[in-house]
Amino acid sequence: MTLERILVGVDGSTGAQHALLWCAEVAGDNHSHVYAVHAISNTWLMELEALQLDSALVTRKARSSMVGQWTNVLRERGVECSTDVVVGDPASSLLERAARYHADLIVLGASRHRSLRDELLGGTAHRVVNRSTTPVVVVPSPRAPSKPSWVPLPG
């Protein structure tokens, strides 16, 4: 399998950062071009507008973060990359961009927290995995080391 083009979902979360690190290593080894895509939920933007908050500011900040801090790890490791911010259903948007860019692989970060909405509708990674015709890697976040618990033994 050749990995000329890799799409990675980016949202500034810890899970996305781990996905970017993994992606940077794989892309560097394979001389792949990485398409970093951030999908902003259109329903979330509508909710912000209903609260009379500036949804355009959210989009501008996302674009700035995409060409800056969110994708620094790719540039630091010399990986050729493009960034894209799209508005729409995140899973559908990522799949559409993967098809548009002819991605050989989709990389997503796993999240450890889930909302009731995700439980009812399924998280983005879950929906991408179940609808994609392109191979998908879901990179888990490392677990924080747990402290050993000492239980006193009688005697």
N, C-alpha and C positions, 0 to 999 in steps of 0.2 A: 504494500500500500504506500503510495507516495503522498506526502503531506505538503503540497505546494501552497495551499491556502487554508488557514485555520481561522475560524470565527470564534471569538471569546466574548461571552456576555459579561458586561462590566456595570457595577452599580455602586461602587465605593464601599461595599461591605467587606468584612473580613473574609468571607467565603470567596468573593470575587477576587480579592487580592491573592489568595492562595491559588485560585485558578489561573491568574495572570502569571504567577511565579512558575507554576507547572508548565503553562503554555510557553513562557519565555525559554525554558530549558528545551522543550521538545522542538520549538521553532528554530532555536539556535542550532540544534543538532541536525535538523533537516533543511536548513536554509529556507524556511517557510515564510510567506508573507502572512501577517496576522491582521485580521480585521476586528478591531475592538468596537463592540456595539453596545450602546446603552439605550434601552427602550423605556420610555416614560409612559406609564399607563394614562390613556386619554380620560378614563373615568376619574383618576386621581386629579388630573388637571381641572376637570369640570367641578370636582368637589372643592378645590381651592378657589375657583372662580365664584362658586356659590357662596363661599365665605368672604367674598370680595378681597381675596388675596391675589397678588400678582403672579399668575401662573407663568408668564413670560420670563420672569426672573428665575424660576426653577429651571426652565429650559436653558437660559443663558449660563447659569451656574454649572449645569451638567456639561454643556459644551466646553466650558473653560476647564472643568475638572478632567474631561476626557483627553484634552490635548496637554494636560498638565500632570497633576499628581496621580491620577488613577492609572495612567499608562506609563509612568516613569520607568518602571521595572523593565519594560520592553525596550525602551530607548537606551537605558543603561547597559543592557546586554547586547546591544547592536542588532536587535531584531527589527526588520523592516515592518512598519505597521501603518495602518490607516485607522482613523476614528470616525464614528458615525453616531449620531443621536437621532432616534426616531420616536415618534409619538404614535401610540397604538397599543393593542394588547401585547404585552411583552413576549409571550410565547410565539404568537403568530408573527410578530415583527422580527424576532430572531430567526425563525424558520424562513421567512421571506427573504431576509438579508443573506442567509446562508445559501439559498437558491440563486439569488442575484449575483453573489460573488463566486459561485461554483465552489463553495467550501468543501474541502475533503474531510474536515473534522469540525465538530462544534464542541467547545469547552465551556463548562459552567461550574460555578462554585456552589457547593451545598450550603444550605443554611440550617442552623440548629434550632431556630425559633420558628414557630408557625402560628399564624393567626387563625381565628375561626373561619375567616374568608378563605384562606388557603385550604383548610380542612374540608370545606364544602366544595370548592372549585378545583382544588389541586394546585400545587405550587408551580411556578414557571418551569423549573427543571423537570418536574414530573410530566408536565404537559409537553415539553419539548422532546423528552425521551420517548414518550408514547406516540408522538406524531411525526417524528423525523425519519426521513429516508437516508439521511447522512449519519454516519457514526457519531455518537455523543459520548463524551467523557464528563462525568460529574466528579469534581475534585473535592474530597472531604476536607473540612478544616481540622487541623490537629486538635485533639482533645487536650485540655489543660491537665497537667499532671495532678493526680489526686493525692491528697495527703494520706499517708497510712493511718489507719485508726488502730490505736493500741487498746486492747481489752485486757484488763488485769486478770490474771489467772489465780484462782484460789491456791493457797498452799505455799 
